[in-house]
Amino acid sequence: ILRAMMIASVVLSVFQPLAIILATPPAFYFAFNNAPRWALETLSEPSKKEYRRAIRRDAVSKKES
């Protein structure tokens, strides 16, 4: 639903420039809070595996510190 609202507000801002003021806060909220979750969906399988491996490596290095 949030993604649909975001798309609608961006399209509306093309026709009503002041609507960009309404579109900016949800865009930043969505981008920063959900980016890790939906970004993984866009990766290929080998890239997903490498990303998970890097996250695990980072977690292990933080535990050792």
N, CA and C atoms as an extended XYZ file, in Angstrom:
195
Properties=species:S:1:pos:R:3:atomname:S:1:resname:S:1:resid:I:1 pbc="F F F"
N         0.838       -1.188        0.000 N   ILE     1
C         0.000        0.000        0.000 CA  ILE     1
C         0.881        1.249        0.000 C   ILE     1
N         1.943        1.225        0.826 N   LEU     2
C         2.824        2.387        0.891 CA  LEU     2
C         3.491        2.631       -0.455 C   LEU     2
N         3.861        1.564       -1.129 N   ARG     3
C         4.498        1.710       -2.445 CA  ARG     3
C         3.516        2.320       -3.451 C   ARG     3
N         2.264        1.886       -3.403 N   ALA     4
C         1.249        2.442       -4.304 CA  ALA     4
C         1.002        3.916       -4.006 C   ALA     4
N         0.969        4.262       -2.718 N   MET     5
C         0.800        5.667       -2.348 CA  MET     5
C         1.982        6.496       -2.841 C   MET     5
N         3.166        5.925       -2.744 N   MET     6
C         4.366        6.627       -3.184 CA  MET     6
C         4.323        6.879       -4.687 C   MET     6
N         3.951        5.871       -5.445 N   ILE     7
C         3.858        6.020       -6.900 CA  ILE     7
C         2.801        7.057       -7.259 C   ILE     7
N         1.658        6.991       -6.594 N   ALA     8
C         0.589        7.953       -6.870 CA  ALA     8
C         1.026        9.376       -6.553 C   ALA     8
N         1.727        9.562       -5.439 N   SER     9
C         2.146       10.919       -5.078 CA  SER     9
C         3.209       11.453       -6.033 C   SER     9
N         4.077       10.582       -6.527 N   VAL    10
C         5.090       11.030       -7.490 CA  VAL    10
C         4.433       11.398       -8.816 C   VAL    10
N         3.492       10.591       -9.271 N   VAL    11
C         2.780       10.901      -10.514 CA  VAL    11
C         1.994       12.197      -10.352 C   VAL    11
N         1.348       12.360       -9.209 N   LEU    12
C         0.597       13.585       -8.948 CA  LEU    12
C         1.519       14.798       -8.939 C   LEU    12
N         2.729       14.626       -8.430 N   SER    13
C         3.655       15.761       -8.354 CA  SER    13
C         4.085       16.250       -9.737 C   SER    13
N         3.961       15.404      -10.748 N   VAL    14
C         4.273       15.838      -12.114 CA  VAL    14
C         3.248       16.875      -12.567 C   VAL    14
N         1.991       16.657      -12.192 N   PHE    15
C         0.917       17.551      -12.615 CA  PHE    15
C         0.676       18.689      -11.626 C   PHE    15
N         0.951       18.444      -10.363 N   GLN    16
C         0.804       19.459       -9.316 CA  GLN    16
C         2.134       19.569       -8.584 C   GLN    16
N         2.995       20.496       -8.971 N   PRO    17
C         4.344       20.566       -8.389 CA  PRO    17
C         4.382       20.673       -6.865 C   PRO    17
N         3.381       21.272       -6.250 N   LEU    18
C         3.376       21.373       -4.786 CA  LEU    18
C         3.191       20.010       -4.115 C   LEU    18
N         2.707       19.038       -4.863 N   ALA    19
C         2.521       17.702       -4.295 CA  ALA    19
C         3.851       17.040       -3.966 C   ALA    19
N         4.949       17.544       -4.516 N   ILE    20
C         6.266       16.978       -4.206 CA  ILE    20
C         6.579       17.159       -2.725 C   ILE    20
N         6.032       18.214       -2.122 N   ILE    21
C         6.225       18.432       -0.681 CA  ILE    21
C         5.594       17.287        0.102 C   ILE    21
N         4.481       16.789       -0.375 N   LEU    22
C         3.824       15.666        0.289 CA  LEU    22
C         4.510       14.342       -0.026 C   LEU    22
N         5.145       14.264       -1.179 N   ALA    23
C         5.759       13.005       -1.599 CA  ALA    23
C         7.123       12.772       -0.965 C   ALA    23
N         7.821       13.808       -0.598 N   THR    24
C         9.190       13.653       -0.108 CA  THR    24
C         9.295       12.893        1.213 C   THR    24
N         8.541       13.249        2.267 N   PRO    25
C         8.694       12.499        3.533 CA  PRO    25
C         8.409       11.004        3.413 C   PRO    25
N         7.310       10.591        2.751 N   PRO    26
C         7.114        9.141        2.613 CA  PRO    26
C         8.213        8.470        1.799 C   PRO    26
N         8.744        9.177        0.820 N   ALA    27
C         9.807        8.594       -0.004 CA  ALA    27
C        11.038        8.300        0.839 C   ALA    27
N        11.448        9.250        1.650 N   PHE    28
C        12.612        9.029        2.502 CA  PHE    28
C        12.335        7.958        3.551 C   PHE    28
N        11.138        7.983        4.134 N   TYR    29
C        10.784        6.973        5.138 CA  TYR    29
C        10.841        5.578        4.529 C   TYR    29
N        10.223        5.417        3.378 N   PHE    30
C        10.189        4.115        2.722 CA  PHE    30
C        11.584        3.674        2.303 C   PHE    30
N        12.347        4.591        1.750 N   ALA    31
C        13.676        4.243        1.248 CA  ALA    31
C        14.605        3.796        2.369 C   ALA    31
N        14.606        4.502        3.480 N   PHE    32
C        15.558        4.181        4.535 CA  PHE    32
C        15.105        3.027        5.421 C   PHE    32
N        13.802        2.827        5.590 N   ASN    33
C        13.332        1.759        6.469 CA  ASN    33
C        13.191        0.417        5.769 C   ASN    33
N        12.864        0.420        4.506 N   ASN    34
C        12.598       -0.845        3.813 CA  ASN    34
C        13.635       -1.213        2.764 C   ASN    34
N        14.604       -0.372        2.559 N   ALA    35
C        15.583       -0.621        1.501 CA  ALA    35
C        16.279       -1.972        1.622 C   ALA    35
N        16.791       -2.361        2.796 N   PRO    36
C        17.478       -3.662        2.850 CA  PRO    36
C        16.573       -4.830        2.456 C   PRO    36
N        15.296       -4.766        2.829 N   ARG    37
C        14.395       -5.878        2.537 CA  ARG    37
C        14.101       -5.975        1.039 C   ARG    37
N        13.704       -4.874        0.406 N   TRP    38
C        13.346       -4.985       -1.011 CA  TRP    38
C        14.560       -4.978       -1.921 C   TRP    38
N        15.674       -4.478       -1.447 N   ALA    39
C        16.881       -4.499       -2.275 CA  ALA    39
C        17.343       -5.931       -2.521 C   ALA    39
N        17.181       -6.799       -1.531 N   LEU    40
C        17.559       -8.206       -1.695 CA  LEU    40
C        16.746       -8.888       -2.786 C   LEU    40
N        15.495       -8.480       -2.935 N   GLU    41
C        14.632       -9.097       -3.944 CA  GLU    41
C        15.121       -8.816       -5.359 C   GLU    41
N        15.876       -7.759       -5.543 N   THR    42
C        16.329       -7.387       -6.884 CA  THR    42
C        17.634       -8.063       -7.279 C   THR    42
N        18.305       -8.718       -6.336 N   LEU    43
C        19.604       -9.330       -6.615 CA  LEU    43
C        19.453      -10.706       -7.245 C   LEU    43
N        20.450      -11.116       -7.995 N   SER    44
C        20.487      -12.474       -8.535 CA  SER    44
C        20.884      -13.428       -7.404 C   SER    44
N        20.709      -14.719       -7.616 N   GLU    45
C        21.019      -15.704       -6.568 CA  GLU    45
C        22.471      -15.641       -6.099 C   GLU    45
N        23.452      -15.611       -7.000 N   PRO    46
C        24.840      -15.513       -6.522 CA  PRO    46
C        25.093      -14.227       -5.729 C   PRO    46
N        24.462      -13.144       -6.148 N   SER    47
C        24.635      -11.880       -5.428 CA  SER    47
C        24.004      -11.946       -4.047 C   SER    47
N        22.835      -12.603       -3.943 N   LYS    48
C        22.188      -12.763       -2.636 CA  LYS    48
C        23.082      -13.557       -1.694 C   LYS    48
N        23.669      -14.636       -2.215 N   LYS    49
C        24.546      -15.464       -1.381 CA  LYS    49
C        25.749      -14.667       -0.903 C   LYS    49
N        26.340      -13.900       -1.796 N   GLU    50
C        27.503      -13.091       -1.421 CA  GLU    50
C        27.123      -12.015       -0.411 C   GLU    50
N        25.953      -11.411       -0.576 N   TYR    51
C        25.479      -10.394        0.366 CA  TYR    51
C        25.298      -11.008        1.754 C   TYR    51
N        24.646      -12.166        1.812 N   ARG    52
C        24.432      -12.830        3.111 CA  ARG    52
C        25.761      -13.226        3.742 C   ARG    52
N        26.695      -13.690        2.923 N   ARG    53
C        28.025      -14.053        3.417 CA  ARG    53
C        28.724      -12.825        4.010 C   ARG    53
N        28.608      -11.700        3.334 N   ALA    54
C        29.232      -10.463        3.827 CA  ALA    54
C        28.590      -10.006        5.132 C   ALA    54
N        27.275      -10.142        5.234 N   ILE    55
C        26.580       -9.763        6.471 CA  ILE    55
C        27.032      -10.653        7.619 C   ILE    55
N        27.138      -11.964        7.367 N   ARG    56
C        27.598      -12.888        8.420 CA  ARG    56
C        29.024      -12.557        8.835 C   ARG    56
N        29.891      -12.296        7.848 N   ARG    57
C        31.281      -11.938        8.142 CA  ARG    57
C        31.346      -10.683        9.008 C   ARG    57
N        30.515       -9.710        8.691 N   ASP    58
C        30.475       -8.465        9.452 CA  ASP    58
C        29.997       -8.728       10.880 C   ASP    58
N        28.984       -9.581       11.034 N   ALA    59
C        28.474       -9.897       12.368 CA  ALA    59
C        29.531      -10.613       13.199 C   ALA    59
N        30.264      -11.525       12.587 N   VAL    60
C        31.319      -12.249       13.301 CA  VAL    60
C        32.434      -11.296       13.714 C   VAL    60
N        32.813      -10.401       12.822 N   SER    61
C        33.890       -9.464       13.159 CA  SER    61
C        33.459       -8.510       14.272 C   SER    61
N        32.178       -8.173       14.347 N   LYS    62
C        31.689       -7.313       15.434 CA  LYS    62
C        31.706       -8.058       16.761 C   LYS    62
N        31.393       -9.366       16.740 N   LYS    63
C        31.428      -10.163       17.972 CA  LYS    63
C        32.847      -10.280       18.506 C   LYS    63
N        33.807      -10.405       17.602 N   GLU    64
C        35.199      -10.562       18.015 CA  GLU    64
C        35.784       -9.260       18.554 C   GLU    64
N        35.221       -8.140       18.165 N   SER    65
C        35.756       -6.837       18.605 CA  SER    65
C        35.431       -6.528       20.046 C   SER    65
